[in-house]
Amino acid sequence: MVATITQDYFETEQGLEQLIVSTYNAMRYKYSESFGIMNLEIGHDMGVAQGGLTRDNYSPSVWAPSGGTGTSLADFMGHHQTNMQGMYPMINDCNRAIETIRSGAGQSKFATDEAYANMRLSEALFNRAMCYHALNSLIGDFYARTDYTIALPSNYNFPRTPSKDIYEMMIADLRYGWENLPETVTTSEFGRITKYAAAHFLAKLYLQRAQGVKYGTSEYGRNADGTIDTSNPNSYLGMLYKGGNETSDLDSCIYFASQVINSSNYELEPDFHNIFRREVDDYSNESSKEVILVAVFGAGSADNTRYGMRAIAYFSSSYVNSKWGIPTAL
């Protein structure tokens, strides 16, 4: 590929379209590779760790930086094997698409159809926000890069971006998406982001920002410049501070959540089990009106990475085992 395609390819209509499709790995990483599932699914009552109690519950040897979970987090951030599904490679792809469209370098339809270009830009912004949110939720402040690279950096000084700045950027990007994404997509584009997916994500961000608003002081390890003082014993609470204003953020949360709730495109399933039910060769649950956005996996597709959809191996519909202290007989 490197010998036949240059970076200029990503300015052509076809190349830019393919690049934007590739950014949807931001929604697939937690379902296909074990490091995504280990970091984002283990620890709640729907997830089952194949390793047993040491992952389901806290174990110093497993959850230490050098343990299995710590190693999994490192892979989650910068996985660089054949599938390139670490967070930073995906952020780099998003930034390439964002910069190309915003600079006006995109060709053909991206140059002649402003609404279309804005829609595709919104998809890349959304997928980058997915990566930002995952990293911020796991490790707090992190280096939130907004440019792209095609070579090794000149230095390796990557200062952490305060959570306040990260949330401001995500919210601004998703509000742009709310204005420029379509309400629905065609069957052939099943899985693409809609404005209601952006609204749902915005509601979540506003709620989380409101929840941590009181922790932005030196008492909780937040310095005046927004950085975190990790020597402060209360800094674990300071990491929850993401800026904002509690009253206005809760109002915004209600507003955007209501956009989804009141849309005729969505409704709750009368039976929660319907979402997970699947008989042989029956995929009707994928079109449930409770689903706002899906991570698409094609049957037998070469694009499904090494293992394809693996999440099903980590979910349990049975509470009869005793991993959570629930007796086998009630």
C-alpha positions in Angstrom: 0.0 0.0 0.0 2.7 2.5 0.9 4.5 1.8 -2.4 1.4 2.5 -4.5 -0.7 5.0 -2.5 0.5 8.4 -1.2 -1.1 10.7 1.3 -2.6 12.6 -1.6 -5.0 9.7 -2.0 -6.9 10.8 1.1 -7.8 14.1 -0.7 -9.6 12.3 -3.5 -13.3 11.5 -3.0 -12.7 7.8 -2.9 -9.8 7.9 -0.6 -11.4 10.4 1.8 -14.6 8.3 1.9 -12.6 5.2 2.7 -10.7 7.0 5.4 -13.9 8.2 7.1 -15.3 4.6 7.0 -12.1 3.5 8.7 -12.8 5.9 11.6 -15.8 3.7 12.5 -13.3 1.4 14.1 -13.8 3.7 17.1 -17.1 1.9 17.6 -15.8 -1.6 16.9 -12.7 -1.8 19.1 -14.5 -2.8 22.3 -16.3 -5.7 20.7 -13.6 -7.3 18.6 -10.3 -7.2 20.5 -9.9 -8.4 24.1 -8.2 -5.2 25.2 -11.4 -3.2 24.4 -13.6 -5.7 26.2 -11.3 -6.0 29.2 -11.2 -2.2 29.7 -14.8 -1.3 29.0 -16.9 -4.3 29.8 -15.4 -6.1 32.8 -16.6 -5.2 36.2 -20.4 -4.9 35.7 -23.0 -7.5 36.1 -23.4 -8.1 32.3 -19.8 -8.9 31.7 -18.0 -12.2 32.4 -14.2 -12.3 32.5 -12.7 -15.5 31.1 -9.9 -15.2 33.6 -12.4 -15.7 36.5 -12.5 -13.9 39.8 -9.1 -12.1 39.3 -10.6 -9.9 36.7 -14.3 -9.8 37.8 -13.1 -8.6 41.2 -10.1 -6.6 42.2 -6.8 -8.5 42.3 -3.5 -6.6 42.9 -1.5 -8.8 40.6 -3.9 -8.5 37.7 -4.9 -4.8 38.1 -1.4 -3.5 38.7 0.2 -1.5 35.8 2.4 -4.6 35.0 -0.5 -7.0 35.3 -2.9 -8.3 32.7 -5.3 -5.4 32.9 -2.6 -2.8 32.9 -1.1 -4.4 29.8 -4.6 -4.5 28.2 -4.9 -0.7 28.9 -1.6 0.0 27.1 -2.8 -2.1 24.1 -6.1 -0.2 24.2 -4.3 3.2 23.8 -1.7 2.3 21.2 -2.2 -1.1 19.6 0.0 -1.2 16.5 -0.4 -4.7 15.1 -2.1 -5.4 11.8 -5.6 -4.1 12.7 -4.3 -0.7 14.1 -7.3 -0.5 16.5 -5.6 1.3 19.4 -7.1 4.7 20.3 -4.2 6.8 19.0 -4.1 5.3 15.5 -7.8 5.8 15.3 -7.6 9.4 16.5 -4.9 10.0 13.9 -7.2 8.7 11.1 -10.0 11.0 12.4 -7.7 14.0 12.5 -6.5 13.3 8.9 -10.1 13.4 7.7 -11.1 16.4 9.8 -8.1 18.5 8.6 -8.6 17.5 5.0 -12.2 18.6 4.9 -11.8 21.7 7.0 -8.8 22.9 4.9 -10.8 22.5 1.7 -8.4 19.9 0.3 -11.1 17.3 -0.3 -11.9 16.8 -4.0 -14.9 16.1 -6.1 -18.1 15.9 -4.0 -16.3 17.1 -0.9 -15.5 20.3 -2.8 -18.8 20.9 -4.5 -21.4 19.8 -1.9 -20.9 21.7 1.3 -23.7 19.9 3.2 -22.3 16.5 2.2 -18.8 17.5 3.3 -20.2 18.8 6.6 -22.0 15.5 7.2 -18.9 13.4 6.6 -16.9 15.8 8.8 -19.4 15.3 11.6 -18.9 11.5 11.4 -15.1 11.9 11.9 -15.7 14.4 14.7 -18.1 11.9 16.4 -15.7 9.0 16.1 -12.8 11.0 17.5 -15.0 12.0 20.4 -15.7 8.3 21.0 -11.9 7.7 21.3 -11.4 10.8 23.5 -14.3 9.8 25.8 -13.0 6.3 26.2 -9.5 7.4 27.1 -10.7 10.2 29.5 -13.1 7.8 31.2 -10.2 5.3 31.9 -7.3 7.5 32.7 -8.6 11.1 33.1 -6.4 13.8 31.6 -4.5 12.5 28.5 -2.7 13.9 25.4 -5.7 14.7 23.2 -3.9 15.4 19.9 -5.8 17.3 17.2 -3.3 17.0 14.3 -2.2 13.9 12.4 1.2 12.5 11.7 2.7 10.3 9.0 6.1 10.0 10.7 7.8 9.7 14.0 7.6 12.9 16.1 10.6 15.1 16.6 10.2 14.8 20.3 8.2 12.7 22.7 6.9 15.4 25.0 3.2 14.8 25.1 1.6 16.9 27.8 -1.8 15.8 29.2 -4.8 17.8 28.1 -7.0 18.8 31.0 -10.4 17.1 31.1 -12.1 20.5 31.0 -10.6 21.2 27.6 -11.3 17.7 26.3 -15.0 18.0 27.2 -15.3 21.5 25.7 -13.9 20.1 22.4 -16.1 17.0 22.4 -19.2 19.0 23.1 -18.5 21.6 20.4 -17.8 18.8 17.9 -21.0 16.9 18.7 -23.1 20.1 18.6 -21.7 20.6 15.1 -22.8 17.1 14.3 -26.2 17.7 15.7 -26.6 20.5 13.2 -25.1 18.7 10.2 -25.9 15.0 10.5 -29.1 13.4 8.9 -32.0 12.3 11.0 -32.0 8.8 9.4 -29.8 6.8 7.1 -30.7 4.4 4.3 -30.5 0.6 4.7 -27.4 0.5 2.6 -25.7 2.9 5.1 -26.8 1.0 8.2 -24.5 1.9 11.1 -23.6 5.4 10.0 -24.1 8.1 12.6 -27.3 10.2 12.8 -28.1 13.4 14.6 -29.9 11.5 17.3 -26.7 9.5 18.0 -25.0 12.9 18.5 -27.8 14.0 20.7 -27.6 10.9 22.8 -23.8 11.3 23.2 -24.2 15.0 24.1 -26.7 14.2 26.8 -24.2 11.8 28.3 -21.4 14.3 28.2 -23.4 17.1 29.7 -24.6 14.7 32.5 -21.0 13.6 33.3 -19.8 17.1 33.3 -22.5 18.2 35.7 -21.7 15.3 38.0 -18.0 16.3 38.5 -18.5 20.1 38.6 -17.7 20.5 42.3 -14.3 18.8 42.1 -12.4 21.4 40.2 -10.5 23.0 43.1 -7.2 22.5 44.7 -8.9 20.6 47.5 -9.3 17.8 45.0 -6.0 18.2 43.2 -7.0 20.5 40.4 -4.5 23.2 39.8 -5.4 26.7 38.7 -4.1 25.9 35.1 -6.4 22.9 34.9 -3.7 20.2 35.4 -4.0 17.6 38.1 -1.8 17.3 41.2 -1.4 13.5 41.5 0.3 13.9 44.9 -3.0 15.1 46.4 -4.8 12.1 48.0 -8.1 13.5 46.7 -6.9 13.8 43.1 -9.0 10.8 42.2 -12.0 13.1 42.6 -10.3 16.0 40.9 -10.0 13.7 37.8 -13.8 13.7 37.7 -13.9 17.5 37.1 -14.6 18.3 33.5 -15.6 22.0 33.7 -19.0 23.3 33.0 -21.9 24.6 35.0 -24.2 22.2 36.9 -27.5 24.0 36.1 -26.9 24.7 32.4 -25.3 21.3 31.8 -28.3 19.5 33.3 -30.6 21.6 31.2 -28.6 20.7 28.1 -28.7 17.0 29.1 -32.4 17.1 29.4 -32.8 18.9 26.1 -30.6 16.5 24.0 -31.9 13.4 25.7 -35.5 14.6 25.0 -34.6 14.9 21.3 -34.0 11.1 21.2 -36.9 10.2 23.6 -39.4 12.3 21.7 -38.3 11.1 18.2 -40.6 8.7 16.4 -37.5 6.8 15.3 -36.9 5.2 18.7 -38.8 3.5 21.5 -38.0 1.1 24.3 -38.5 -2.6 23.9 -41.3 -3.9 26.0 -39.0 -6.8 27.0 -35.3 -6.1 27.7 -34.4 -9.6 26.5 -35.5 -8.7 23.0 -32.3 -6.7 22.5 -30.1 -9.8 23.1 -32.4 -12.5 21.7 -31.0 -14.2 18.6 -32.3 -17.4 17.1 -30.2 -19.1 14.4 -30.0 -16.9 11.3 -32.3 -14.3 12.9 -30.8 -10.8 13.1 -34.1 -8.9 13.6 -32.9 -7.5 17.0 -30.4 -5.4 15.1 -33.3 -3.3 13.8 -34.8 -2.8 17.2 -36.1 0.8 17.6 -34.4 0.9 21.0 -31.0 0.8 19.2 -29.7 4.3 18.5 -26.3 3.4 16.9 -24.7 0.1 16.1 -21.1 -1.2 15.5 -21.4 -3.0 12.2 -19.7 -6.4 11.6 -20.2 -8.2 8.3 -20.5 -12.0 8.3 -17.2 -13.5 7.1 -15.8 -10.0 6.2 -12.1 -9.6 5.9 -12.5 -6.3 7.6 -13.6 -7.9 10.9 -9.9 -8.2 12.2 -8.5 -11.3 13.6 -11.4 -12.5 15.7 -14.4 -10.5 14.5 -17.2 -9.9 17.0 -15.9 -11.4 20.3 -18.1 -9.6 22.8 -20.6 -12.4 22.9 -18.0 -14.5 24.7 -17.9 -12.0 27.5 -21.6 -11.5 28.2 -23.6 -13.8 30.4 -27.4 -14.2 30.4 -27.1 -16.6 33.4 -26.7 -15.5 37.0 -26.3 -19.0 38.3 -22.6 -18.9 38.7 -21.2 -17.5 41.9 -18.6 -14.9 40.5 -20.6 -12.1 42.0 -21.4 -13.9 45.2 -24.9 -14.9 43.9 -25.7 -18.4 45.1 -26.5 -21.0 42.5 -29.8 -21.8 44.1 -32.2 -19.1 45.3 
